[in-house]
């Protein structure tokens, strides 16, 4: 990977005028007629404002290569591939990369509250650049980096670049292999959880990894710090100390209590939609209000804004705000053709969030409360499709760890059938998942 910064360089440090700057993980090769089936993805250079002096640093396994450019028009640049030109079956096969689920993250913090664990955070720098390929990938040079007489040469990538469709998966494979070398075992119930247990002392360390963000937690702070340091030896990381933020959730530890909230993100959402000075509401939706289907022709402006509001609310809902689940799910069912009334009710939720912006999930380990589950269903309350709405949630350490509010897939013929459907759904999904964890 490479980065740039300003420096006071000298003329003696300049590279030759006709030199070509390439990532250290790439080599120049001529296009070979033996590979006629390979398409050559284009590349793109993202350019920043002009500065008089620039230092370009290439970080490699062998050391640091530094080039100083005097009078360069580049303040910083990132070489990315135009992955949209890749063809499935030729340039890539699989692209799905597993990530840790929000429910699992909250479960881990509830466990940390019960057991009084510490949690340490880190961030992997330019994680996708570490990935290796199973395929042969070729890329054209960006404009302005062609060497005279070698215009037909291209790059063969030995490691991943941002923009490639398989970049996330290739990084995930490298991550999984590296965690195994330092004694961690991946949890099959959730691919983002890695567990290490010391055979001699019995000490346990749990690593939560979401792409390039990681948290190491365990009962012994010194041992957790040791395993974290072993991970940082393998990858270039930023040590963030005690975890204060993860997946957009602010983390606070007060005694045996762990608090999770999204106050900062919520503030940005309210500012974005001009709701910071709106009249507050005390419920997510007006009492007794039910959405109706919009049969009028769609309005693109209303649809665009409605989808932006609902998308922001969904991120809050799956993170730390179970209290808006029913309202957000109900309104999201009308995203294809929303009316002005639907948009007004979406902003009504924002008015409720304005009043409750400081709400947080509080996991209290001092109460030593175990796992509890609750479920409920209405009966054919949906006036459009007459499907029942099911809601359920599970509690650990005196606070909710997972929740769901969704319409049932079939029409229940009685309230008893609707309740049984909701209970079976709870037992067959969330309870089984948490039990396996």
N, C-alpha and C positions, 0 to 999 in steps of 0.2 A: 504494500500500500504506500501511498505517498501523501505528503501534505506540503503546504507552502507557507512561508512567512516572510516578513520584510527583514532586510538586513542591510548592512553598510558595505556590501561586497566591493571587490576591486576588479580591475580589468584583467589581472593575472589569473583570476579564478574563472574566467569565462570559458565556456566550451567552444569548440570550433563553430564557425557560422553555419556550416552545413550539417551539424550533428542532429541526431534525432533522439528525443527523450521518450523512453519506453518504460512501462512498468517492469520491475525486475522479474515478475512471474511470467513474462512473455518473451517469445523469440521471433525474429523475422524469418519467414520461410517463403519461397516462391510458390505461387499457385501451381499445383501439380495436376497434370491431366489424369493421374490415376485416381483422383477424387472428384469425378464429375458430378456426383450426387450431392456434394456438400455445398450448401448455400453459404455465402460470406456475409454474416451480419455486419451492418455498418456500425460505426462508433460515433461518439458524440463528446465534444469537449465543452464543459460548462465553464465559462469565463467570468471572472469578477472584475471590478473596476481597476483602473490603471494606477500603478505605483512605480517609483523610480527603480527600486531594487527588490529582487525576489530571491529567496533561497528555496530550492526544491529538494526535499529530503525523501529518499527511498529507503524504507525499512525492510531489511531482508534478514534471513536466518544467519547470513555470514557477517552482518554488520550494517553500518549506515553509510549510504552513498549520498553525498551532498553536492549539489550543483548550484552555483551562484550566477544569476542572470542580471546584468547591468542594463538598466533602461528597458526592461521587459514590460510589455503591456499587460502581463498577467499578475494579478495579486494572489489569486488562488485558482486551482482548477481541479476537476475531478473527471477522470476518464470513465465513462459508463458505456455499456453496450446497448444498442437498440434491440432489446429483446423481442419487440413486436414483429421483427422480421424472421424470427426463428420458426421452423416448421416442425410440428409434432411428428415423432417417428423418425426424423432425420437428425435434428439438432437436440432433441430432448425426448425423454419418455415419461418419467414421473417428475412431478413438480411439487406435490403436496408435502409440506413440512409440518409435523405435529407441534403444538404449543400447549402449555399448561392451561387448564381451565380456571376461570374465576372461582368456581365453587371449591376447587382444590386449594387454591391460594388462601381463601378465607378459612377453610378447614385447618390448614397448617398454622395460621395465626391463632385460631381458637385453641389448638393444641399447645402452641407456644405460651398462651396465657395460662392454661391449666398447669403446665409443667414448669413455668417460669424460665423459658428458654431465651437465649439471646439470638439476635438475627443481624447478620452483617451483609452489606450490599456491595456489588461491583458492577462495572459496565465494560463489556468487551469492545475495544476500539476497532472499527471497520471490520466487523465479524465476517461479513460475506466474502472478504478477500482471501480468507483462509481455505475456502472450500476447494476440493479437488473434483475432477470430472471423470465420469465413466465414458463420455463421448469425446470425439475430436471436435473441437470448436475453433473456428477461424474467424478473424475479425479484421475489417479494413482499418487502416490508420485514419485518424481524424484529419480534417483539412488543415494544411499548414505544417504537418509533421512528415511529409513525404521527403525522402532523400533523393537527390538528383540521380537519375539513372536506375532507380529502384522503385519506380512508381507502381509497378505491378506486383510488388511484394505485399504480403499480408501478415497478420499476427496469428500465431497458433497459441491459444491460451493454455497455460499449464495449471492455472488456478482461476477461481471464479472472479467475476467482476459484477458490480452492481448493475442491474438492468437485465441480466440474464434470467430466464424463467426458472432455471433449476438452481439459482444461487442460494436460496433459502434452504433447500433440501441438502445441497452439498455441504453447507455449513453445519447443518444438523448432524450429518453423518460424521464429520470431523469432531464435533462436540461430543457425540456419544462415545466415540472411540477414545477420546482424551479422558473422559470421566471414568472409563473403565481402567485406564492405566493408573489412576490415583486412588483406586479402591472403591469407586461408587458403582452401584447397580441400579439400572433404570427400573422404575416402577411400571409394570405393564398396565395397571389400572389408569395411569395418567403418564403420558410420555414426557412431561416436563418435570417430573419429580425423580431425583436421584438420591439413593440412600447409601450411607456408609456406616458400618458398625465395626468397631475395633474388637477383634477376637480376644484380646488379652484383658482389656479393661471394661469392655461392654459399652463404651461411650458411642453415641450415635450422632451423626451429622446428616441433616437433610438439606439438599440443594434444590432450589426452585429456579428453573431456567426458562425464561421467555425470550426467545431469539438471542439478543445480546445483553439482556439484563438478568442478573442473578442475585439470589439471596441464599446465604449459608446460615442455617440455624441449628441449634443444639443446646443441651443442658450445660456443657462446659465451654466457656467462652474461648479459653486458650486453645482447646483442641479444634473448635470451629475455625478459629483464626489460622491455625496451622493448615487445615485442609483448603481453606480459601487461598492461602499463600501458595500452596502447591498448584492450584488451578492457575494462579496469576503467573507462575513461572512458564507455563505452556503457552499462554496467550497474553498479548499486550492488553492490559486492563487499567481502568481507573478505579482506584480504591475509594469507595464512597463511605467507608466506616459503618456506623450503625445505620440500618435501613430507615430512611425517612420518606421514601416515595417508591411505589412499585405499581406498574400498570395504571398510572394516572391516579392512584389512591395515595393520599397522605397517611403516613404511619406515625403514630405517637404511642409511647409506652409510659404509663404512669403507674408505678408500683406493679401490681399484678394485673393491671388493666391494659389492654391494647385497643387503641381507637383507630378506625379506618374511616376516612371521608374523602370527598371530592370537591371540597370548597373552592379550590383554585380553578378547577375546570368549570364548575357551575357559575362562578363569577364571570368567566369569559363568555359562557353561553348567554347569560343574561345581558351582558354588554353587547354582544353580537346582534341580538334581536331587539335591542332597545327596551328592555324590561327592568332596568335597574331602579327606575322611579315609578314603576307601575303600582296600581292599587293591589294590595296583598289579598290572597285568598287563603282560607283555612282548610280547604279540602281539595284533593287533586281534581275533582270534577264537581259541578253543581249537583246537589242532592236530587236523585230521581232522573237525571238526564240520561237518555239513551241515544246513541248515534243512529242516524238514518242514512240510507243509501242515496247518493247524489245521482240523479237521473239526467241532470242538465249536461250540456256539452262541457268538456273539460277546459279549464283556464290554466294555461302554462305557467303564468306567474304565481298563481295560488298554489299549484301543484309543486313547483320548485321550492317555494318557501316552506310549505307544509312538510315536505320530505326532509328539508334541512333541519327543521325544528324537531321532528320525530326522530331523526337520526341522532341528534345530540341527546335527546331524552333517553333513547335506547341505551346509549353508552353509560349514562348515569344509572339507569335501571339495572343493568347487569353488573354494575360495580358495587355500589353501596346504598342504593335507594329502592328497597323492595316496596316502599309505600306507594310508589307511582306505577307499579307493574300493571295493575288492572287497567288503569286509565290509558297508559301508553299502548298496551297491546290492543285495546279496543279501538283506539284511533288509528293505529298502524294498519288495521284491516281495510282502511279507506284511502291508502296512499296512492292507488292508481288513479282515482278521480275524486279528489277531495273538494268540498265546497267551502265557502267562506265561513260557514258555521263550524266545520271541522277545524279550520285554521284557528278560529277564535278560541276553541276549546283546547287546542294544543298550547296556545299562549296562556290560557287559563292555568294549565299545569305549571308554566313558568312563574305565574303569579304566586302559586302555592309554594314553589321552590324558593322564591324570593323570601317568603316568610320563614321557611324552614331550612335556609341555606347552611346552617351550622349543625344540622343533624349528622350523627356519626354512628357507625356500628361499634358497640363497646363490648369487648370480650373480657369478662371478669373471671379470672382464674381463682380468685379467693373464695368464690361461692361453690366451686368444685361441682358444677352441674353437668350431668352427662347428656347423652344424645336424646332428643325428643323430636317427634314429628307430628304435624297437624295437617289436615286436609279438609276441604269443603267444596261444594259444588252448588250452583243454582240449577234451575230446571227450565230449559227452553226460554231463557230471558232474552236471547237474541231475536229481535223481531223480524230480521231479514231471513236468516237460515234456520232459525229455531234450534240451534245447537246450544248445549249447556256449556257454561264456563266453569273450568276447574282451577282451583288454586291450592297449592300446598307449600309448606316450608318446613325446614328442619333447624333445630336449635342445638347449639353446643357452647358451653362456657357462658350460658345465660344470654346468648345473642344468636341471631339468625345466621346460618352459614350458606344455605341455598334456598331458592324460592322459584316458583313457577306460577304463571297465570296464563292459561291458554284455553282456546275453544276445543271442545271434544270433537273427535273425528267423525262421530256418528250422532244421529238424533236419538236421544234417550226417550223411551216411552213412558217413563215414570221418574219421580224424584229419587226413588230407591235405586233405580238403574244408574242415574246420573251420579249418585254418591258412590256406588260400588265402582263405577268406571274411574272416578277420581282416586279412590283408595288403591285400586289395582295399578293405576299409573304411577302413584307414589312408590309402591312397593317394588315395581318392576324396573324403575329407572333410578331415581335419586337414592333410594335406600340401598339398592344393590351396589351402586357406585361407591357410596360412602362406606358401606360395609367392606368392600374389597380394599379400599384405601386403609 
